[in-house]
Amino acid sequence: MFPRHIPTSDYTSVPYITVELPSYTSSYVPPVYTPLPYESSYAPDPDEPTYTPPNPYQTTSPTVVIVDPPQYTDHARNFTPVVGAPGVELRLPIDELQANYPDIWNMFCLALESMMALEESLDLSYYQISGIHGVPHIPWQYPIDTATQDPSRGYCTHGSALFSTWHRPYLILIEQLLYDHAVSEAAKFTGPDAQKYRDAAKKVRIPYWDWSSEATKSHLPAVVMVETLTVIKPAPGTGSPTQVTIPNPLFTYDFKRDDYRQTYFTGWFRDTDSTRRQPDANGVSRNPLADQELANTYDSRRQNTYNLFSIPSFQAFTSNAWDGGGAPNAWTSVESIHNNIHSNIGGSLGHMSYVDYAGFDPIFWFHHSNVDRLTAIYQAVWPGNNVMPQSASGTFARIIQPGDIDTIDTPLYPFRHPNGVEWTSRDISDAQSIFTYGYGYPEVPPQFYGQSDGVLQQFATTKVNELYRPVLSQSLTPAPAGGVVRREWVAHLAYDQSELVGALNVLLFLGDVPENVGNWQTEPNLVGECATFGDESATMSHVIKGTVPLTKALMDNHIGLDPKDVVKYLRENLHWVIKQGGYSVPVSQLKSLKVGISSTQVAYSDDYTQLAQWGQAETHYDITDGKDGGLQPNETYLVQSVEAPYVLPVNSTITRRYARLNL
């Protein structure tokens, strides 16, 4: 549950540049309107049996169990230094890499195929590297230490200050291994074209999938949804470049060791011989369904991505952990957006929906390459913003005790430098640090290496505006310093993910909630969601947060952005529901859920080197008061905002309740 705290006199607001707010006094009086505790045509059937969410896990004993120890590749050192691929090359959008750089694309695919073919007991196999993230919950290139290791989980950090920084060396590690495979495969080519493949191999980097761009509109890359792929391979025996069709290594990963699955995996994953996306009742992947769900929330995702760069704290940018409240637009995070992607791809029982198994799906790497890209852009836009102390998060490498803290110097196990010292967030605390490890992005390109932070900051900010800034065409007023001002509306929500075990989604609708739960995430009136990343070990209280931008949905429904128009509309039409395992869960079962609605005057400059400037947020309690899971007027301490003037009529149920609370 949320810790109760009341702001004291030393409270200081976040350093946003405030925009003068035009005052408004509502003269709107609706016809006969009596708000109900929860207004929706949808309600769970009271005659249904008590709901028990399906759990793909089985409870396992927290003991390190190893079928056979992973075989070390580097016998002299017994660990693999994370140094990155040689040189500095751009990580590119996956569709662009495939379309415009066919030789590099070809070598990337051959490298991934080669790595996946390795025996799973090898420490540098695809299985072992993917398993660092979650199962098999065994040491990777470290000895067993029962006094310090937590075998209930993998090495990854989630809901953590270290979320972005831990995943960076993880990607660098697999990227340097893929580079080695690409160079090895290229060396097998013979003939006049052999050199071009060798040159292409040296440019191999992990591509990214930008799920917020206008180009993708959140659709899955087409190439990850097909079962076979046509590539050019060296012919056996001769090395002659030969066109062949292979099982697509981007479509799925086929597990090889049944004994590994039977020992390390649990539930239905134990009997599933390859990674699945949105599997149906027969275990068959449904990529088109994942694609449809992703595209259905594109507008919300794009606006959330843009809003990330107006968050002045790296902590709030990176982690979805609730940190005591903040400005409503800062309740989003790159981790919360990332969680929704995992959920949409995995569905109820797909590997991507669960922390323990997500790393095995090949799309994991393109997804996280984009998370790393957004982190690098943020570091360029906000130079000097770094990891700050926060409550420690669990990881296989250590058993967390009450009061433990993660800092910029917390070791990022199991990743080590050549001298054997563990990586820390300090190693990658600025945007230009990525060049040291062999890569850049189009928005953080290596030609800025050695230049001032200010030069890169202007370049990256311009790219953010070009890529993600909303189309500004309605309900605009001139900004005093040039540009325009628009009132932005956002739903901000938080809940304790430990209340309901496993993956779950809180979904927000404008209009009636459809009866068929299976269609919820593809319905056109779904405006957004806040998902957990399924974690069997999430049994301790852990409050997460997220946002659902509402402005575009309001305009699409021909609702003006003035509070006198929006408040009544949202009171009557905004509904939230909970979905878990393909079933609805009564909102009352998630007792910690808090959904609030706030609006803010936001100034958009004509100068694209400037970010949007958010003014003082106003929270509209008359929209959510009295609803299950809604933010109540006596819960102002949960959000950094002022209370908006009430729009609903003075004699309404809401206003009478509010008046009583303030007596």
C-alpha positions as CSV (number, residue, x, y, z in Angstrom):
1,M,0.0,0.0,0.0
2,F,1.0,3.6,-0.3
3,P,2.8,5.1,2.6
4,R,0.9,8.1,3.9
5,H,2.9,11.3,3.9
6,I,1.9,14.9,4.0
7,P,4.0,17.6,2.3
8,T,5.7,19.8,4.9
9,S,6.7,23.4,4.7
10,D,10.0,22.7,3.1
11,Y,8.2,21.2,0.0
12,T,9.7,22.5,-3.2
13,S,8.2,21.9,-6.7
14,V,10.0,20.3,-9.6
15,P,12.0,22.9,-11.6
16,Y,9.6,23.2,-14.5
17,I,9.1,26.5,-16.2
18,T,5.6,27.4,-15.3
19,V,3.1,28.8,-17.8
20,E,0.6,31.3,-16.6
21,L,-2.7,29.5,-16.3
22,P,-5.8,31.3,-17.6
23,S,-8.4,31.2,-14.9
24,Y,-11.8,29.6,-15.6
25,T,-15.0,29.5,-13.8
26,S,-17.5,27.0,-15.0
27,S,-21.0,28.3,-15.9
28,Y,-21.9,24.9,-17.2
29,V,-24.9,23.2,-15.5
30,P,-25.9,19.8,-16.9
31,P,-29.5,18.8,-17.1
32,V,-30.2,16.2,-14.4
33,Y,-26.9,14.5,-13.5
34,T,-26.3,12.4,-10.5
35,P,-22.9,10.7,-10.5
36,L,-23.0,7.0,-9.5
37,P,-20.2,5.3,-7.6
38,Y,-19.0,3.6,-10.8
39,E,-20.7,4.5,-14.0
40,S,-20.3,1.8,-16.7
41,S,-22.4,-0.6,-18.6
42,Y,-19.8,-3.2,-17.7
43,A,-19.7,-5.1,-14.4
44,P,-18.3,-8.6,-13.6
45,D,-21.0,-11.2,-13.4
46,P,-21.8,-11.7,-9.7
47,D,-22.9,-15.3,-10.4
48,E,-19.5,-16.3,-11.8
49,P,-17.4,-18.5,-9.5
50,T,-14.6,-16.8,-7.5
51,Y,-11.9,-15.8,-9.9
52,T,-8.4,-17.3,-9.4
53,P,-5.9,-15.9,-11.8
54,P,-4.1,-18.6,-13.9
55,N,-0.5,-18.8,-12.7
56,P,2.0,-20.1,-15.3
57,Y,4.4,-20.7,-12.5
58,Q,4.7,-23.4,-9.9
59,T,6.2,-22.6,-6.5
60,T,9.8,-23.7,-6.4
61,S,12.2,-24.1,-3.6
62,P,14.7,-21.1,-3.4
63,T,17.7,-23.3,-3.9
64,V,20.4,-23.1,-6.6
65,V,20.0,-26.2,-8.7
66,I,22.4,-26.9,-11.6
67,V,21.9,-29.8,-14.0
68,D,25.5,-29.4,-15.2
69,P,27.7,-26.4,-14.8
70,P,27.9,-24.1,-17.8
71,Q,31.1,-24.7,-19.8
72,Y,33.4,-21.7,-19.8
73,T,34.6,-20.4,-23.1
74,D,37.5,-18.5,-21.7
75,H,39.2,-21.1,-19.5
76,A,42.1,-18.8,-18.6
77,R,39.9,-16.1,-17.0
78,N,36.6,-17.9,-16.4
79,F,34.7,-14.7,-17.2
80,T,33.9,-12.7,-20.4
81,P,34.8,-9.0,-20.1
82,V,32.0,-6.7,-21.4
83,V,33.8,-4.4,-23.8
84,G,31.5,-4.0,-26.8
85,A,32.2,-4.6,-30.5
86,P,35.3,-3.0,-32.0
87,G,34.9,0.4,-33.7
88,V,31.8,2.6,-33.4
89,E,28.8,1.9,-35.6
90,L,25.2,3.1,-35.4
91,R,22.4,0.9,-34.1
92,L,19.7,1.4,-36.7
93,P,15.9,0.8,-36.9
94,I,15.3,-2.8,-37.7
95,D,13.2,-2.0,-40.8
96,E,15.8,0.4,-42.1
97,L,18.7,-2.0,-41.6
98,Q,16.8,-4.7,-43.5
99,A,15.8,-2.4,-46.4
100,N,18.8,-0.2,-46.9
101,Y,21.8,-2.3,-45.6
102,P,21.2,-5.8,-47.0
103,D,24.7,-7.1,-46.4
104,I,24.9,-6.0,-42.8
105,W,21.4,-7.3,-42.3
106,N,22.4,-10.6,-43.8
107,M,25.4,-10.9,-41.5
108,F,23.3,-10.0,-38.5
109,C,20.9,-12.8,-39.3
110,L,23.7,-15.3,-39.8
111,A,25.3,-14.3,-36.5
112,L,22.0,-14.7,-34.6
113,E,21.4,-18.1,-36.3
114,S,25.0,-19.2,-35.4
115,M,24.7,-18.1,-31.8
116,M,21.3,-19.9,-31.4
117,A,22.9,-23.1,-32.7
118,L,25.4,-23.3,-29.9
119,E,25.0,-26.1,-27.3
120,E,23.0,-24.6,-24.4
121,S,25.5,-25.7,-21.8
122,L,28.1,-23.3,-23.2
123,D,28.3,-20.1,-21.2
124,L,28.3,-17.9,-24.3
125,S,25.3,-19.7,-25.9
126,Y,22.1,-17.9,-26.7
127,Y,20.4,-19.9,-24.0
128,Q,22.9,-19.0,-21.3
129,I,23.1,-15.3,-22.3
130,S,19.3,-15.0,-22.5
131,G,19.0,-16.8,-19.2
132,I,21.0,-14.1,-17.4
133,H,17.8,-12.1,-17.3
134,G,15.7,-14.7,-15.5
135,V,15.7,-18.5,-15.4
136,P,17.6,-20.7,-14.9
137,H,18.4,-18.7,-11.7
138,I,22.0,-19.9,-11.5
139,P,25.3,-18.0,-11.4
140,W,26.6,-16.8,-14.7
141,Q,30.5,-16.9,-14.7
142,Y,30.5,-16.8,-10.9
143,P,30.7,-19.6,-8.3
144,I,27.7,-20.6,-6.2
145,D,27.4,-18.5,-3.0
146,T,24.4,-19.5,-1.0
147,A,25.1,-16.8,1.6
148,T,24.7,-13.9,-0.9
149,Q,22.8,-15.2,-3.9
150,D,19.0,-15.1,-4.3
151,P,17.9,-18.1,-6.4
152,S,14.3,-17.0,-6.5
153,R,15.1,-14.6,-9.4
154,G,17.4,-13.8,-12.2
155,Y,20.0,-11.1,-12.5
156,C,17.8,-8.4,-14.1
157,T,16.6,-5.3,-12.2
158,H,13.1,-4.0,-12.5
159,G,11.1,-1.4,-10.6
160,S,14.6,-0.1,-9.9
161,A,16.8,2.9,-10.2
162,L,19.1,0.6,-12.1
163,F,16.6,-0.5,-14.7
164,S,18.1,1.3,-17.7
165,T,21.7,1.1,-16.7
166,W,21.7,-2.7,-15.9
167,H,20.2,-3.5,-19.3
168,R,22.9,-1.5,-21.1
169,P,25.9,-3.8,-20.5
170,Y,23.5,-6.7,-21.0
171,L,22.9,-5.5,-24.6
172,I,26.6,-4.7,-25.1
173,L,27.5,-8.2,-24.1
174,I,25.2,-10.0,-26.6
175,E,26.2,-7.4,-29.2
176,Q,29.9,-8.1,-28.9
177,L,29.1,-11.9,-29.2
178,L,27.0,-11.4,-32.3
179,Y,29.8,-9.3,-33.8
180,D,32.2,-12.3,-33.2
181,H,29.7,-14.7,-34.8
182,A,29.3,-12.4,-37.8
183,V,33.0,-12.1,-38.3
184,S,33.4,-15.9,-38.0
185,E,30.6,-16.6,-40.5
186,A,31.9,-13.9,-42.9
187,A,35.4,-15.6,-42.9
188,K,33.8,-18.7,-44.5
189,F,32.8,-16.8,-47.7
190,T,35.0,-17.2,-50.8
191,G,35.1,-15.5,-54.2
192,P,34.9,-11.9,-55.3
193,D,32.1,-11.0,-52.9
194,A,33.8,-12.4,-49.8
195,Q,35.3,-9.1,-48.8
196,K,31.9,-7.2,-48.8
197,Y,30.6,-9.8,-46.3
198,R,33.6,-9.4,-44.1
199,D,33.3,-5.6,-44.2
200,A,29.6,-5.9,-43.4
201,A,30.2,-8.2,-40.5
202,K,32.3,-5.5,-38.8
203,K,29.3,-3.2,-38.8
204,V,26.9,-5.6,-37.2
205,R,25.1,-4.1,-34.2
206,I,21.7,-4.9,-32.6
207,P,19.0,-3.0,-34.4
208,Y,16.2,-1.3,-32.5
209,W,12.4,-1.3,-32.9
210,D,11.0,2.2,-32.3
211,W,7.5,1.3,-31.1
212,S,6.6,5.1,-30.8
213,S,7.6,6.4,-34.2
214,E,5.3,7.6,-37.0
215,A,7.0,5.0,-39.3
216,T,6.0,2.0,-37.2
217,K,2.8,3.2,-35.4
218,S,3.7,0.5,-32.9
219,H,3.3,-2.3,-35.3
220,L,5.6,-5.3,-34.9
221,P,8.5,-5.4,-37.5
222,A,7.1,-7.6,-40.3
223,V,10.3,-9.6,-40.4
224,V,9.8,-11.0,-36.8
225,M,6.4,-12.5,-37.8
226,V,7.5,-14.8,-40.6
227,E,8.7,-18.4,-40.0
228,T,11.4,-18.5,-42.6
229,L,14.0,-16.1,-43.9
230,T,16.0,-15.9,-47.2
231,V,19.7,-15.2,-46.6
232,I,23.1,-15.5,-48.3
233,K,25.3,-18.2,-46.7
234,P,28.7,-19.6,-47.6
235,A,28.1,-23.0,-49.3
236,P,29.4,-25.9,-47.3
237,G,32.8,-27.0,-48.6
238,T,33.2,-24.2,-51.2
239,G,32.3,-21.0,-49.3
240,S,30.5,-19.7,-52.4
241,P,27.8,-17.2,-51.5
242,T,24.5,-19.1,-51.9
243,Q,20.9,-18.0,-51.4
244,V,19.1,-20.3,-49.0
245,T,15.9,-20.3,-46.9
246,I,16.4,-20.9,-43.1
247,P,14.1,-21.0,-40.1
248,N,13.8,-17.3,-39.1
249,P,16.0,-16.7,-36.0
250,L,13.9,-13.6,-35.3
251,F,10.6,-15.5,-35.1
252,T,11.3,-17.8,-32.2
253,Y,14.0,-19.6,-30.2
254,D,13.8,-23.4,-30.1
255,F,14.9,-24.8,-26.8
256,K,17.3,-27.8,-27.1
257,R,17.8,-29.3,-23.7
258,D,14.6,-30.9,-22.3
259,D,16.3,-31.6,-19.1
260,Y,17.1,-27.8,-18.7
261,R,13.4,-27.0,-19.2
262,Q,12.2,-29.7,-16.8
263,T,14.7,-28.5,-14.1
264,Y,14.7,-24.7,-14.4
265,F,11.3,-23.8,-16.0
266,T,7.9,-24.1,-14.2
267,G,4.3,-24.4,-15.2
268,W,3.4,-24.5,-18.8
269,F,6.8,-23.1,-19.9
270,R,8.3,-26.4,-18.8
271,D,6.5,-28.2,-21.7
272,T,6.9,-25.5,-24.3
273,D,9.7,-26.2,-26.7
274,S,10.0,-22.7,-28.3
275,T,9.2,-19.1,-27.4
276,R,5.6,-18.1,-28.0
277,R,3.8,-14.8,-28.5
278,Q,0.2,-14.4,-27.5
279,P,-0.3,-18.2,-27.6
280,D,-3.8,-19.5,-28.0
281,A,-5.3,-22.4,-26.0
282,N,-3.3,-24.8,-28.1
283,G,0.0,-23.0,-27.5
284,V,0.2,-21.5,-31.1
285,S,1.7,-18.1,-31.4
286,R,-0.6,-15.3,-32.6
287,N,1.7,-12.6,-33.8
288,P,-1.1,-10.7,-35.6
289,L,-2.9,-10.4,-32.3
290,A,0.2,-8.9,-30.6
291,D,0.6,-6.6,-33.6
292,Q,-3.0,-5.4,-33.3
293,E,-2.8,-4.8,-29.6
294,L,0.4,-2.8,-29.9
295,A,-1.0,-0.6,-32.7
296,N,-4.2,0.0,-30.8
297,T,-2.4,2.0,-28.1
298,Y,0.0,3.8,-30.4
299,D,-1.3,7.3,-29.7
300,S,-1.0,6.9,-26.0
301,R,2.5,5.3,-26.3
302,R,3.8,8.1,-28.6
303,Q,2.6,10.9,-26.3
304,N,4.1,9.1,-23.3
305,T,7.4,8.8,-25.1
306,Y,7.5,12.5,-25.8
307,N,6.5,13.3,-22.2
308,L,9.5,11.2,-20.9
309,F,11.9,14.0,-22.0
310,S,10.1,16.6,-19.9
311,I,10.9,14.7,-16.7
312,P,13.8,16.4,-14.9
313,S,14.8,13.4,-12.8
314,F,16.6,10.4,-14.2
315,Q,15.1,8.3,-11.4
316,A,11.6,9.2,-12.5
317,F,12.5,8.7,-16.2
318,T,13.9,5.2,-15.8
319,S,11.9,3.5,-13.1
320,N,8.2,2.8,-12.7
321,A,8.6,2.5,-9.0
322,W,6.3,4.9,-7.2
323,D,8.5,7.3,-5.4
324,G,6.1,9.2,-3.2
325,G,4.3,11.2,-5.8
326,G,5.4,13.6,-8.4
327,A,3.9,15.8,-11.2
328,P,1.3,13.8,-13.1
329,N,3.2,13.8,-16.4
330,A,6.2,12.3,-14.5
331,W,4.2,9.3,-13.5
332,T,5.2,7.7,-16.8
333,S,8.7,6.2,-17.2
334,V,10.6,4.3,-19.9
335,E,10.1,1.2,-17.8
336,S,6.3,1.6,-17.6
337,I,6.1,2.0,-21.4
338,H,8.4,-1.0,-21.7
339,N,6.1,-3.1,-19.5
340,N,3.2,-2.5,-21.8
341,I,5.2,-3.7,-24.8
342,H,6.2,-6.9,-23.0
343,S,2.5,-7.5,-22.1
344,N,1.1,-6.9,-25.6
345,I,3.6,-9.3,-27.2
346,G,3.4,-12.0,-24.6
347,G,-0.3,-12.0,-23.8
348,S,-1.4,-14.3,-21.0
349,L,1.1,-17.0,-21.4
350,G,3.8,-15.8,-23.8
351,H,7.4,-15.7,-22.8
352,M,7.7,-11.9,-23.2
353,S,5.1,-11.3,-20.5
354,Y,7.3,-12.8,-17.8
355,V,10.5,-11.6,-16.3
356,D,11.9,-15.1,-16.1
357,Y,11.4,-16.0,-19.7
358,A,11.3,-12.8,-21.7
359,G,15.0,-12.8,-22.6
360,F,14.6,-16.0,-24.7
361,D,12.3,-14.3,-27.3
362,P,14.5,-12.7,-30.0
363,I,12.3,-9.6,-30.1
364,F,13.5,-8.9,-26.6
365,W,16.7,-7.5,-28.0
366,F,15.2,-5.1,-30.5
367,H,12.8,-3.9,-27.8
368,H,15.5,-3.3,-25.3
369,S,17.8,-1.7,-27.9
370,N,15.1,0.9,-28.2
371,V,14.8,1.3,-24.4
372,D,18.6,1.8,-24.4
373,R,18.3,4.3,-27.2
374,L,15.7,6.4,-25.3
375,T,17.9,6.3,-22.3
376,A,20.9,7.6,-24.4
377,I,18.7,10.4,-25.8
378,Y,17.5,11.3,-22.3
379,Q,21.1,11.5,-21.1
380,A,21.9,13.8,-24.1
381,V,18.9,16.0,-23.4
382,W,19.5,16.1,-19.6
383,P,23.3,16.0,-19.2
384,G,24.4,15.4,-15.6
385,N,21.2,13.6,-14.5
386,N,22.2,10.3,-13.0
387,V,21.1,7.4,-10.9
388,M,20.2,8.7,-7.4
389,P,19.9,6.5,-4.2
390,Q,16.7,4.5,-4.1
391,S,15.5,1.4,-2.2
392,A,17.4,-1.6,-3.5
393,S,15.7,-4.0,-5.9
394,G,16.1,-7.8,-5.9
395,T,18.6,-9.6,-8.1
396,F,20.1,-13.1,-8.2
397,A,23.5,-11.6,-7.2
398,R,22.4,-10.5,-3.7
399,I,19.8,-11.0,-1.0
400,I,18.1,-7.7,-0.3
401,Q,17.6,-6.7,3.3
402,P,15.3,-3.9,4.6
403,G,17.0,-0.5,4.3
404,D,19.4,-1.6,1.4
405,I,19.9,1.1,-1.1
406,D,20.9,1.1,-4.8
407,T,23.2,3.9,-5.9
408,I,25.3,4.9,-9.0
409,D,28.0,2.7,-7.6
410,T,26.0,-0.5,-7.1
411,P,27.6,-3.4,-9.0
412,L,25.7,-4.4,-12.1
413,Y,26.1,-8.1,-11.8
414,P,27.2,-10.3,-13.6
415,F,28.9,-7.9,-16.0
416,R,32.6,-7.2,-15.5
417,H,35.4,-5.1,-17.1
418,P,38.7,-6.7,-18.3
419,N,40.2,-6.2,-14.9
420,G,37.5,-8.2,-13.2
421,V,35.7,-5.2,-11.6
422,E,31.9,-5.2,-11.9
423,W,30.2,-2.6,-14.0
424,T,28.4,0.2,-12.3
425,S,26.0,2.9,-13.5
426,R,28.8,5.4,-13.1
427,D,30.5,3.7,-16.1
428,I,27.6,4.8,-18.4
429,S,26.3,7.9,-16.7
430,D,26.5,10.2,-19.7
431,A,25.3,9.9,-23.3
432,Q,28.7,9.8,-24.9
433,S,29.8,6.8,-22.8
434,I,28.1,4.6,-25.4
435,F,30.7,5.5,-28.0
436,T,33.3,3.8,-25.7
437,Y,31.4,0.5,-26.1
438,G,31.1,0.5,-29.9
439,Y,27.8,2.1,-30.8
440,G,25.7,5.1,-31.2
441,Y,22.2,6.0,-32.4
442,P,20.9,8.4,-35.1
443,E,19.9,10.8,-32.3
444,V,23.1,10.3,-30.4
445,P,25.6,9.8,-33.2
446,P,29.4,9.3,-32.7
447,Q,30.3,12.4,-34.6
448,F,29.5,14.3,-31.4
449,Y,32.2,12.4,-29.5
450,G,34.3,15.0,-27.6
451,Q,32.0,17.9,-28.3
452,S,30.3,19.9,-25.5
453,D,27.2,18.6,-23.8
454,G,25.3,21.6,-25.0
455,V,25.9,20.9,-28.7
456,L,24.7,17.3,-28.3
457,Q,21.8,18.4,-26.1
458,Q,20.5,20.7,-28.8
459,F,20.8,18.1,-31.5
460,A,19.1,15.4,-29.5
461,T,16.3,17.7,-28.3
462,T,15.6,18.6,-31.9
463,K,15.3,14.9,-32.8
464,V,12.9,14.3,-29.9
465,N,10.6,17.1,-31.2
466,E,10.9,15.9,-34.8
467,L,10.1,12.3,-33.8
468,Y,7.5,12.5,-31.0
469,R,6.1,16.0,-30.6
470,P,2.3,15.9,-31.0
471,V,0.5,17.5,-33.9
472,L,-0.8,20.8,-32.6
473,S,-3.9,21.9,-34.5
474,Q,-6.7,22.4,-32.0
475,S,-7.5,24.3,-28.7
476,L,-4.3,26.4,-29.0
477,T,-3.5,29.8,-27.5
478,P,-0.4,31.8,-28.2
479,A,2.5,31.4,-25.8
480,P,4.1,34.6,-24.4
481,A,7.6,33.6,-25.6
482,G,6.5,32.3,-29.0
483,G,4.8,29.1,-30.0
484,V,1.5,27.8,-28.6
485,V,0.0,26.6,-25.4
486,R,-2.4,23.6,-25.1
487,R,-4.0,22.0,-22.1
488,E,-2.9,18.4,-21.9
489,W,-5.0,15.8,-20.1
490,V,-3.5,12.7,-18.5
491,A,-4.7,9.8,-16.4
492,H,-2.1,8.8,-13.9
493,L,-2.4,5.6,-12.0
494,A,-0.5,3.5,-9.4
495,Y,-1.0,0.2,-7.7
496,D,0.8,-2.4,-5.7
497,Q,1.7,-5.2,-8.1
498,S,2.1,-7.7,-5.3
499,E,-1.6,-7.7,-4.6
500,L,-2.3,-9.9,-7.6
501,V,0.4,-12.5,-8.5
502,G,1.4,-12.6,-12.1
503,A,1.0,-10.4,-15.1
504,L,-2.0,-8.0,-15.1
505,N,-3.2,-5.0,-17.0
506,V,-5.2,-2.0,-15.8
507,L,-7.1,-0.8,-19.0
508,L,-8.7,2.6,-19.5
509,F,-11.7,3.0,-21.8
510,L,-13.7,6.0,-23.1
511,G,-17.2,4.8,-23.4
512,D,-18.8,1.5,-22.4
513,V,-16.4,-1.3,-21.6
514,P,-17.0,-4.2,-24.1
515,E,-18.5,-7.4,-22.7
516,N,-15.9,-9.7,-24.3
517,V,-12.8,-9.6,-22.2
518,G,-10.8,-11.3,-24.9
519,N,-11.4,-8.2,-27.2
520,W,-10.6,-5.5,-24.6
521,Q,-7.1,-4.7,-25.9
522,T,-8.1,-4.5,-29.5
523,E,-11.2,-2.3,-29.0
524,P,-11.1,1.1,-30.6
525,N,-12.3,2.9,-27.4
526,L,-9.3,1.6,-25.4
527,V,-7.2,4.6,-24.7
528,G,-4.3,3.1,-22.8
529,E,-3.1,0.7,-20.1
530,C,-0.6,0.2,-17.3
531,A,0.8,-3.4,-17.2
532,T,3.0,-5.3,-14.8
533,F,5.9,-7.4,-16.0
534,G,5.0,-10.9,-14.6
535,D,7.3,-11.7,-11.8
536,E,6.9,-14.8,-9.6
537,S,9.1,-13.2,-6.9
538,A,7.0,-10.0,-6.6
539,T,5.5,-11.0,-3.3
540,M,6.6,-8.0,-1.3
541,S,4.8,-4.7,-1.6
542,H,6.0,-2.8,-4.7
543,V,4.0,0.1,-6.0
544,I,4.3,0.9,-9.7
545,K,3.0,3.9,-11.6
546,G,2.1,4.9,-15.2
547,T,0.2,7.3,-17.3
548,V,-2.3,7.3,-20.1
549,P,-2.4,10.6,-22.1
550,L,-6.0,11.5,-23.0
551,T,-5.7,14.7,-25.1
552,K,-5.8,13.1,-28.5
553,A,-8.5,10.7,-27.6
554,L,-10.6,13.7,-26.3
555,M,-10.1,15.6,-29.6
556,D,-10.9,12.5,-31.6
557,N,-14.2,12.3,-29.8
558,H,-14.8,16.0,-30.6
559,I,-14.4,17.1,-27.0
560,G,-12.9,20.5,-26.4
561,L,-9.9,20.7,-24.0
562,D,-11.4,23.2,-21.6
563,P,-12.3,21.7,-18.2
564,K,-15.9,22.7,-18.5
565,D,-16.2,20.3,-21.5
566,V,-13.8,17.6,-20.3
567,V,-14.7,17.0,-16.7
568,K,-18.3,15.9,-17.2
569,Y,-17.4,13.9,-20.3
570,L,-14.7,12.0,-18.4
571,R,-16.9,11.5,-15.3
572,E,-19.5,9.8,-17.5
573,N,-17.3,8.0,-20.0
574,L,-13.9,7.2,-18.5
575,H,-13.8,3.6,-17.1
576,W,-11.0,1.4,-15.9
577,V,-11.0,-2.4,-15.6
578,I,-8.4,-5.1,-14.7
579,K,-7.5,-8.0,-17.0
580,Q,-5.4,-10.9,-15.9
581,G,-4.9,-14.2,-17.7
582,G,-7.7,-13.5,-20.2
583,Y,-10.2,-12.8,-17.4
584,S,-11.6,-9.7,-15.8
585,V,-10.8,-9.0,-12.1
586,P,-13.1,-6.8,-10.1
587,V,-11.5,-3.4,-9.5
588,S,-12.3,-3.8,-5.8
589,Q,-9.7,-6.7,-5.6
590,L,-6.9,-4.3,-6.4
591,K,-7.3,-2.2,-3.3
592,S,-4.2,-0.1,-3.8
593,L,-5.3,1.1,-7.2
594,K,-5.4,4.9,-7.5
595,V,-6.5,6.5,-10.8
596,G,-6.4,10.3,-11.1
597,I,-7.0,12.8,-13.9
598,S,-4.9,15.9,-14.2
599,S,-4.6,18.7,-16.8
600,T,-1.7,21.1,-17.4
601,Q,-1.1,24.0,-19.6
602,V,1.9,23.1,-21.8
603,A,3.9,25.5,-23.9
604,Y,5.3,24.3,-27.2
605,S,8.0,26.5,-28.6
606,D,8.6,27.3,-32.3
607,D,12.2,26.5,-31.5
608,Y,12.8,22.7,-31.8
609,T,15.9,22.9,-29.6
610,Q,13.5,23.5,-26.7
611,L,11.4,20.9,-25.0
612,A,7.8,21.4,-24.1
613,Q,7.4,23.3,-20.9
614,W,4.8,22.0,-18.4
615,G,3.0,24.4,-16.2
616,Q,1.3,23.8,-12.8
617,A,-0.7,20.6,-12.9
618,E,-4.3,20.6,-11.7
619,T,-5.9,17.4,-10.5
620,H,-9.7,17.0,-11.2
621,Y,-11.0,15.1,-8.3
622,D,-14.6,15.5,-9.4
623,I,-13.9,13.0,-12.2
624,T,-12.7,10.1,-10.0
625,D,-14.3,10.8,-6.6
626,G,-16.4,7.9,-5.4
627,K,-15.3,5.4,-8.0
628,D,-13.6,2.2,-7.1
629,G,-9.9,2.8,-7.6
630,G,-10.4,6.5,-8.2
631,L,-8.2,9.2,-6.6
632,Q,-10.2,10.8,-3.8
633,P,-10.2,14.5,-2.6
634,N,-8.5,13.5,0.7
635,E,-5.6,11.9,-1.2
636,T,-4.0,15.1,-2.5
637,Y,-0.7,14.0,-0.9
638,L,-0.3,11.3,-3.6
639,V,0.3,13.7,-6.5
640,Q,2.3,16.9,-6.9
641,S,-0.4,19.2,-8.2
642,V,-3.1,21.7,-7.1
643,E,-6.7,20.9,-6.8
644,A,-8.6,22.0,-9.9
645,P,-11.7,24.2,-9.5
646,Y,-14.8,22.0,-9.4
647,V,-16.8,21.9,-12.6
648,L,-19.7,19.7,-11.6
649,P,-22.7,21.5,-10.1
650,V,-22.6,22.6,-6.5
651,N,-25.4,20.3,-5.4
652,S,-23.8,17.2,-6.8
653,T,-23.0,14.1,-4.7
654,I,-19.3,14.7,-5.3
655,T,-19.2,18.2,-4.1
656,R,-21.2,17.4,-1.0
657,R,-18.8,14.6,-0.1
658,Y,-15.8,16.9,-0.8
659,A,-17.3,19.6,1.4
660,R,-17.8,17.1,4.3
661,L,-14.1,16.0,4.0
662,N,-13.0,19.6,4.4
663,L,-15.1,20.5,7.4
